[in-house]
């Protein structure tokens, strides 16, 4: 079926005998509203009245008055002036005025003779008088005359000379467009200036000028081009390529109808493309009307009426000429009410999108569907396996099923193409999901997306869909996810809908191997994270045992990583974790080190847990070394620890270094050193204990502790070398006099030579430094005495207005002082504590 922009209807058929055909043939026509006027070859004017008819394929015509102007010469032009009820007739080189309805001559308006062409334009000369201007071309002189036409008079108000005689003429306000035998001109009536547009090589028959809208003309240009020219002389539209034999043209926006010897051709002003051909032999001329054009032959008049734009657009879409449809829709926007245009634009845009969709132009289809605000369900319904998520009461508003490919058949025959259709639906639904249109049917969109993600194995987007806010129907999506073994996503869907217990049960079955889901990796870690963040405390306790039985180190995170607004009762957790030693140890570390708990029981339990852990492990592996280091740090640093409780636990163990730390914290340093030296038999540990125990203490305390260690060494004959090494390593700490009193008489000077030399050297150094310090102090004292003596001899005058530099008070006592700058102050103001 070909596209039709106009429908052709016969308006009038002149019944005449063959011998009279040449004499009474139609030469020109004029139309106003339902009145049609015919000018014939035998100087006759006939009035026709068109009657209203709902049938667009037929127009009823009633004949009105007939006026015979003379015995010869044809009627060249007819122009109606409804404002004045005048019908102007160009006949016998004269313009005559007739009454529009009676066709009687207007007595007051005499003929205007020697006219070859004329046109009229409405113009108001004064507020109280409405007139019409007429432009005539003289047949005797190369001149254009401007006439003012009234009800009972007309007169010439201006003449504009021309270089050539006009062949065609059109008027737009004060501007004339004139076609001569070899060129086209623009002429300003007000100024009389003319502007040449371009030359042509047409015969007089093919020179025409047609109005093309406000301030624009359509001309038959050179090289078979229809030229659009503004009254300013510029072209705002590209030229239209048409046949060489065009005899006339009229613009009926958005189309141009051209008259050729055997046919009428219809072109679009919007895209300059040929749209329709109407066969009509013998046509002589065209006349533009409000809804199309009138075409006449020597005996007949036909009406070409515009097909409603909506029908035209739908026809173009059915012919899959979607770009033309959209161009036409945008071009006629100003000819329709705004709301109606928007509604039509959305509908046509969606239809155009379906054309691209059926042709697998998915990118263009998606953009058009979004622009046209298509209901996403219109697309979902085309997919048999996905449309099950649609509501039962959904009814499609589009009839595209006949053109849609059977996707079920395509799935079996061409999986690759079907895959592209699925990708399109996924991308389209994702694009509209957040829009207002998508939210209106959010359930259907989310259910369809879930199925698509599963089908396309798009795990990332599937998990994002089910884990965040969605409107999936559980009764629709749960069986589908179970069928495709997407149990991890199923758990996330349960969780998103508030069914935390069902979600965790599903994930637990995956971790236990009951369900198989190859699309998830660390499901146990996800369970732990979920429990740690869960607000529902009952569900947390429901799965706590399972979590710790699988992995105490990771499972305890459900108690440690709790959000601040959903804490668990600490004592209940401690009681629960008693059967999970490692988890208990980690939780106690969390309480003491991260939460900074100051409860003594927490510190005691952590220390005892460390002890228990170390006693259970016999090998000195890396974990045990780390635990021991943590225990010793806790014993040294904890201010909340009950030393006696922990020491009681360590009494019967081999943890001698830890016992020594506790004895040291209890003030039993000598006993602590005895444990390290004789029970642990670690001399380095003993010396390290001395350093650690005297941290933040005085140097005298450190000397005392080392002296105690030396005495312990000297009390045993096996530790003689250790005693010597201790003395040699710390000669600056020990006093030689005290040490010599403790040493056995059997020790030789040679054995102690290194210690004695270093000790004496240190002693001499201290004495010399003391003497030097004393000398410096005496020099400083002498300097201050000199300053005092010099100051005492200085006279100082005190004025009444002089005030203390420190407090700004008056001097009420004779005593005063001076600062280093020589400024006077009260003696009390020189005290640094008062400043």
N, C-alpha and C positions, 0 to 999 in steps of 0.2 A: 504494500500500500504506500503510495507516494504521499509526501507531506503537502498539505494545503494551508497556505496563509490566508487565501481569499476563497470565497464561494461565489460562483457565477450564477446570476439570475437574470432572466430577460425581463426588462421593465416595460418595453413598448415595442410594438411591431407595426410599421406603417403599411396600411393596406392601400395599394395603388395599382392601377392598370399598367401593364408593361410599357405602353407608349408614353405614359406620364412619369415614368420613373426618373428620367433625367431632369425633369422640370421641378419635381417636388421632393427631391432627395434632401436628406438632413445635412446641413453644413456646419452647424454649431449648436451647442446646448448650454443652458445655465440652470443652476439648482439652488433653491433655498428652502430648507426644512423639507416639507413634502411637496413642494412646488417645483416642477420641472418645466423649462421653457425650451422650445425647439425653434431654431431658425433654419429655413429651407432655402433651396436654390431659387425658388420662384418668389422670393421676397415675402414669405409668409412667416408669421410668428404664432406658435401654438402653445397653449397652456395645458399641462398635464398635472393631475393631482394623484399622488401616491397614497394608497389607503393602507392603514395599519393591518398587519397580518402576523400572527405568531409563527407561522411557517416560514423559516428562513429560506427555503428553497423556492418560494413563489412570492411575487410582489404584484398586488392588484393595482391597476391604474385606471383612473377615470379621466376622460378628456374634458377639458374646460373650454375657454374662449379661444377663438382663432381671429387673427388680425392680418389682413392682406395689406401690405404696405405699398405695393405698386405692381406693375405688370411684368417687370424684369429686374435683373440684378439680384444676386444672392445676399442673404444676411450673413455678414462676416463675424460679428461678435455680439454677445448678449451679456449684460451685467445687471444683476438685481441690486437695488438699494433698499432694503427692508425698512430702514429708518425713515425714508421718505415715501415708501410705497411706489417707487419708480422702477421701471425696467428700461435700461438704456440699450438701444439697438444701433449697431453700426451697419448701415445699409446705404448703398449708392454713395459711398464716400462721405456720409453724413451720420451724425449721432442724433437719434431721435429718442425722446422720453415718452414711455407709455405707462399707464397705470398697471401695477403688477397683477391685478385680479380681473379688471374689465378689459385690459389691453387697449383702452381708449387713449388717444394722444393727450398729453398734458398741454393745454392751450397756452399757458404762460411761458412754456419753455420751447423756444424756437429751435430749429435745427442748427447744429454746429456743422458747418460744411468743411470739406476738404480735410477729412480725417482718415488716416490709414490704420492707426491702432489707438486703443485707449485702455486705461485701467482706472480703477477707483480706489480710494482709501478714506477711511473715516477719520475725521479730525474735528475738534471743537475750537471754534474761533472765539467764542465768548460764553460766559456761564449761562446766559439766558438763551443762547442760540446754538443749536447743534446742526452741523452741516457736514457735507461730504465733499472731498476734493476729488477731482477727476484730472487725470493726466492724458493728454492727447498728443498724437504725433501727426503733424501736418503732411498731407500728401503733395503739397505744392512747394513747401519750403523745408529746409533741414532745421527744424526747430521743434522743441517740446513746449507745450502750453499747459499751464496749471489753471484749472477752472474750479471755482467754488460753486457747488450745486446745492441749491436750497429747494424748498417746496414749490416755489413759483418763480424761481429765477436761477440763472447761472451766469457767471461772468469770469472773464480772464483776469487773473491776478499776477501772472508772471509768465515770461517766456525765457526759455533756455536754448541757445543756439547749439547745433551739432555740426560735426564735420561730415557725417554720413547719415543717410536715411535709415531709421530703425526698421528692423525686420521682426524683432521680438522684444517684448517689454514686460518688466515686472516691477512692482512698487513695494517698498518697505519703509514706511515713515517718510522722512525727507530724502531717502536714497532711492535712486533708480538703477536698475541693471538693464542694459540695452544690448541687444544683439544686432549687429549690422551684417552686411554681405560678406565681410572678411574678418571681423573681430568682435570682441565683447568689451563693453565699457561700463564703468560705474560713474554715476553722475549725482552730485549733491544739489538738490533742488534749491536749497537755501543760498549757497554760495555760487552755484552755477559751474563749479569746477568739475572736470571729468578726469577719470583715471583709466588708462587702457589696461585690461587684464591680460589677454593673450589673443593671438590671431587663430583663424581656423580656415579650412578649405571646403566647407560644406556648401551645398546648394541652399537657396533660400528656404526650401521646404524643410530642411533639417536643422535650421537654426532655431533654437528655442531657449527660453529662460523660464524656470519654474521655481516658485517659492519653496524653500526647504525647511522653513522654520523661522523663528524670530531672528532677523538680521542675517539670513543665509539664503543663498540661491543655488539651484542646480542647473548647470550649463552643459550643453553638448559640446565638449571640448575636442581638441585635435587628437588624432590617433585613436579614435573610438573610445574616449575616456569621458565618463561622467564626472564633471568637476564640481566640487562643493566650494563655494567662495563666499566668505563673509562680506558684509557691506563695508568693512574696513579694507578689503582687498587681499586678505590672507586666507589660506586654506587651513582649517582645523581638522579635516577628515582626509584620509587617503582617497585618491581618485578611484572611481569604479570602472572596471573594464567591461564594456558591453559591445554588442555587434555594430557593424558599420551602418546598417540600414535602419537605425533607430530614428523614428519620425517625431516622437514626442515622449515626454516623461512627466510623471507626477509623483510627489512624495506623499505617502500616507504612512506616517511614522509607525513602526520602524522599518518600513519597506519603501522601495522605489518600484513603480510600475512603468515599464517602458513599452512603447507601441512600435511594433514592427509590421511589415506588410501582411504576414499571415498569423502571427502569434503575439501574445502579450507575455512579457517576461517579468518575473518578480525577483528583486534583489534585496538583500538586507543592508540597511544603513549601518548596522552594528558591526558586521564582519565582512561586508562587501561580497558575500557569497550568493550565488544563484539559488533560489529557493523553490520556484514554481514556474511552470509554463502553462499558459491558457491558450488553446487554439481558438482563433477568432479571425476569420478571413474577411478582408474588406474594411477593417476598422479605420476610421478617419481621425478620431481625436479622443482626448481624455479630459475629464473634469473631476477635480478632487472634491470629495464630500466629507462630512463629519465622520463617517464610518467606513470609508473606502473610496472608490472612484466610480464614475459613470463612463462607459465606453460606448461610442456610437458609430454605426456604419451609415450608409446612405438610407437605410430603411429601418434599422433596429437600434434600440438602446438597451445596453446590458449594465447590470450593477455588479461590481466586484466588492463584496462586503467582507470586512476583516473577520476571520474566525476568532472567537474569544481567545485572548492570550492564554488562558489556562488550558484550553483545548489544544492550542498549538504546542504548548510546552509539553503536555502529556504525549502528544503525537510524536514529537521529537525523541522523547525518552523511549517510547515503544519502538521507535526505529533505531534506538541505541545511538542517537546523535546527541550525546549528553552535553558535550561542550557547547553545541549550538543552543541547546535548551537553557543552559545556565547563562549564556551570553544574552539570550532573549529575555530571560527573567530579570537580569540586572538592568537591561536596557529599558524595560517598560516599567520600572519601579515607580516612576513619577505618575504613571497612568492608573495606579490602583491605590485604594486606601492603605495606609501603613500596616495596620493589623492584618488585613487580608493578604497583603504582599508577603509579610513575614511568614504567615502560615503556609502560603503557597511555596515560598522559597524553601522552607524546611522540607516540605513534602517532595518537591522536585529534586532537591539536593540528595535526599535519601534514595529516591528512585535512580538518580544518576549513579549513586554509590553502588546500588545493586547491579547496574550494568557492568561497572568495573569489577565488581565481585565475581560475577559469572564469567568474566573474561580473565579471571585470576590477576587482575590489577589490584592487588591487596593494599598497597600503600595508598593509592588514590582512593580506594573504597573506604579505608579507615578514616582518612581526612574528611571525606564527604559525609560519612555517617555521623562523625562527631560534629561537624558544622551544621548538619541538618537535625541534630538532637534526636537521632533515631532511638526508639525504644530498644534497648539491648535484647529484649526477648524476641524481637523480630528476627534477629540473627540466630539466637540460641535455638529457636524452633526448627531451624534447617538441619540441625545435627541430631539424628535419631537417638544416639546413645547419650546425649547430653540434655535433650529437651525434657527428660523425665523430671527434672527439677522445677519445671514451670508450674505455676498455679493452674488448677483445673479450670478456673473461670477466665483465663487469659484468652482473648480473641484477637487475632492479627488484624491490623488495619490496612495491610498491604497485600496485594495479589501478585506475589512473585513466585509462588510455588511452581507454576508451569514452566518457568525459566530456570529454576534452580536445578543444579545437578543432583542426582540421587547420591548422596554422600555415603550411604550404606553400601551401594554397589561400588562406588569409587574406592571404598575401603578394601574391598576384596580384589578389585581389578588393578588399581594403581595406588599402592600404598604411599609412594613418594608424593604424588599430587595431593592425596588426602592429608598427608602430614603438613603440607603448606596451608591447607584450609584450617587445620587445627591451630597452627601457629598464628594465623590471622585472627581467629576467634580469641585466642589468648591475649594477643597484643591489643585488640580492640576493647575487650572487657577490662583489661588493666587500665587502659586509657580513660574509660568512662566511669570506673569504679568510684572515684572521688567526686564526680560531677553531680549536679542536682538530678540529672536524668538517671544516673546510675544508682543514686541513693533511693530513688522512688521504687526500684525493684532490686534492692540490695540482696535479698535472700536468693533470688534466682541467679544474680550475677556471681555471688560468692560460691554457690553450689556448683555452677558451671565451671568456674575457675578451679575449684578443687578437683573436679574430674579431669579437667585439661592438664593440670600440673601432674596428676598421677599418670595419665596417658602419655604425656611427653617426658615423663621421668625428670621433671623439673623440681628436684628436691629442695633446692634453696628457696624458690618462690612458694612451694607448697608449705614448707615449714614457716615461712614468714606469714602466710595467709592464716594458718591455723593457730599460730602462737599469739597473734595480735587480734585486735577487735575485728570480728567478722559476724556475718548473719547466716552462717551455714545452718541448715536444718539437720539436727542429729539423726532423726529417723531416716533421712535420705543419705547422709554422708557416712555414717558409721558403717553400715553394711558394705558400702563401696570400698572404704579403706580396708576393712577386714578381708574382703575378697581379693584385694591386690597386695596383701601382706604389708600394708603401710601402718604398722602398729605404733611406731614412734610418733608419726603425725596424728594418729588417732588419740594417743594420750595427750598431745598438745591441744587437740580440739576439745577434749573433755575438760582440760584445765582452763582453757579460755572461756568455756561456758560455766565455770564454777564447780565442776564435778571433780574436785581434787582427788578424792579417794579413788574414783574410777581411773583417773589419769595415772596415778602412781601404781595401781594394780596392773594396768596395761604395761607400763615400763618395767615393773618387776618381773613380769612373765617373759619379757624380752631378755632381761639380764639372767634369768634362771634357765633360759633356753626353751621355754614352752612355746614362745612365738619366735618366728624367724623374720628378721627385717634387715636386709642387707644395706639399707640406706641410712643406717645410724651407726656411729662408731662407739663413743663412750656413753652408753646409756646409763651406766651406774653413776658416773660423774654428774650427769644431768639430774638424776634422782636426788643425789646429795645436795646439789645446788638448789633444786626446787624446795626440798624440805627445809633448808637453811633460811629460805626467804618466805616460807609459807606463813600466813597469818593464822590459819586454822591450827591451833595447838593440838587438838585431839588427833588430827590426821598425822601430825609430826610424831606423836607418841605411838601411833598405830604402826608406823613403818621404821621406828628407831631401832628395834631389835634386829630386823632384817638388814638394815644398813650397816650396823656394827659387826654382825656376824660375818659379813662378806669382807670387810676391811675396816679394822678399828682406826687406823691412821687417817683414812679419808672419811670414814663415817662420822667421826667425832665433829667434823665441820658443821654438821647440822645444829650443834649446840654452840659452836664458837662463832660462826659467821651470821648470827642472828641480826636482823635489822633492829635499830634502837627502839622502834615502836612496837616490837613484838618479842620481848624478852621471855626467857624461860626461868622458872624458879630454880635458883642455884642449888639448893639443898636437894631438891628432887632429882636434879641431874646427877649430882654426886652419888646419891643412893643408887640410881639406875646404872651408873658406870662402874660400880664396884665389881661387877662380873666381867668387866672389860679393862684389864690393867693398863694396857698401853693407851687406850682412849682416856682413862681416868688421869693418867700422867699428863697427857697433852692438855686436857681440860684444866687441870690444876695450874699448869704453866700459863695458860691463857688468863686464869684468874689473877695470878700473882704478877706476871710480867706485863700483860696488856691492860687488864682492868685495874691494876695497881691495888689489889685487895690488901687491906691492912688487918684482916682477921687472922688471929694466931693459928686457928685450926687449919686454915688453908695453907699456910706456910709449913706447918708441921706435917700435914698430909703429903705435901709435895716432897719434902725432904725424906719422909719415910717411904714414899713411892720410889724415889731415886735409889734408896738403900735396898729396897726389895728387888728392884730391877737388877742392881749390880750383884746381889747375892745369888740371883737365879742364873746369871750368866757366868761361866767359868773362864771362857776365852777372852783374852784382851783384844777384842775386835774394835773396829773404828767406832761403832755405835756405843760400845761400853765406855770407851775413852771419852766420848762426848758427854755421856750421861754423868760420868765421874766429874768431869770439868764443871758441868752445871750444878752438881751437888755441892762441890767445894765452893763455888761462887756463891751459892745460896747460903751456905753455912757462914761464910765470911761476911756477907753484905746484908742479910735479912735482919731488920730491926724488930720484926714481929715474931721471930722464931723462939720457941720454948726450948732452950738448950738442954735442959735436964731430960725432957721427953725423948729427944733424939739421941742424946748420949746413952740413955738407958737401952735404947735399941742397938747401939753400936758396941756395947760392952763386950759382948761375946762374939764379935765378928773380927775379921782380919782387916778391916778398914781403919788401919792405924792412923793414917794421915788425917782422915776425917775426925777421928777421936781427938787427935792433937789440936785440930782447929777448935773443936768444942771446948776442950780444956783451956785453950788460950782465951776464948771468949769468956770463960768462967773465971779468968784470972790465974789459973793454975799453969803458969808458963813453964815452970821447972818440970812439972809432971808431964806436960805436953812434949818437952824436949826429950825427956826420958823415954817416952813412947816411941818417938821418931828414931832415937839413937839405938835403943836396945831391942825394941820389939819390931819396928819396921826395918831397922838397920840401914837407914838411908841418911847418910851424913849431909848430902846436898839438900835433902828435904828439910833437915833440921836448920841449916843455915838460911834456906828460903823462908822457913817459918819465922825466923827472927826478923827478916826484912819485912815480911807481910804483916806480922803482928805489931811492928812498931811504926807502921804507916800512919802519918798524921800525929805521931808522938814526938817527944823531945829526943835530942841526941843522947842525953844521959840515960834515957830508958833503953835505948838501943845498946849502949855500952854495958848496961847492967845485964841485958838479955844475952849478949855475947859472952860476958864473963861467966854467966850461969852455964852456958853451953861448954865453955872451956873447963869449968870445974867438973862437968859430967865426963868430958873426955879424959881428964886427969885421974878420975876415980877408977878408970879401967886401964890396965896395963896394955891391952890390945889396941888402945886408941891413942897411943903416944904420938904416932905420926900425924893423926888427925888434929891433935892439939897443936903440934908444931906448925902444920899447914894453916890452922886457924889464926895463930899468932902472926905468921909471916904474911898472910893475906890481909890482915887488918891492923897493921902496926899503929896507924893513926888513931884507932879507936881505944886500944888498951893503953893503960898507964903502966910504964915499966916497973915502978915501985910496987904496985899492987900485984902484978904478975909474978915478980920475983919472990914475993912472999908465998905464993901458991905453988910454985914449981918444986918438984922433988929435988933434994940436995944432990942426987946422983946425976942430974942433967949437967952436961958440960957447957962451957961458954961457946964452944964452937957450934953446938947444936942450936944455940939461941942467937948466934952472931947476926944473922940477917934481921931478926926482929929487933935486937938491941940497937943496931946501927940505924935502922929506919925510925925506931921510937925516939932515940936520942936526937936524931936529926929533926924530927917533928917537934920535939920539946924545945930545942934551941930555936927553931923557926918561930914557934909560938911566943917565946920570951922576947926575941928580937922584935917581932911585930907588936908586942905589948909596949916595949920601950919606945918604939917609933910612934905609936899611937899616943903615948903619954907626952912625947916631945911635941908633937903636933898640937895637942890640946893646950900645952903650956904656951906655945906660940900664939895660938888663938886668944888665950887669956890676956897675954901682953898686948895684943892688938886692940882688944876691947878696952883695956885700961888706958891706952894712949887716946883712944877716941873719947873716953869719959873725961880725961884730964883736959883735952882740948875743948870739949863742950863746956866744961865747968868754968873755964876762963872767959867764955863768950858772954857779952852783955846782951840781954834781951829786953826790949821795951814792949810794954803791954798797954794797948789802947783800950778805951772803954768799949769801943765798937768791935774789938777783936773777939772772935768766938773760937770754940774748940773745933778742930778740923774733923774730929770723929763724930761727935753728937750734935755739933752746932749750938751748944749751950754756952752761957756766960761763964767766965772764970770767977768763982766766988771764994777760992782758997789760994794761998800763996804758992802751993806746990803745983807744978805743971811738968810736962815732958814734951820732948820733940821727937818727931818721927825722922826717918832717914832723909827726908826731903827738907828738914828744918822747920816743919810746920808744927805749931804748938797744939797740944792736946791735954785733956785731963789725964792724970795718971791712971785712973781706972779705965780710960778709953784705950790705953795701950795694951791692955790684956787681950790676947787673941780670942779668948772665949767670949768677950763682950762685943766683938766685931761681927 
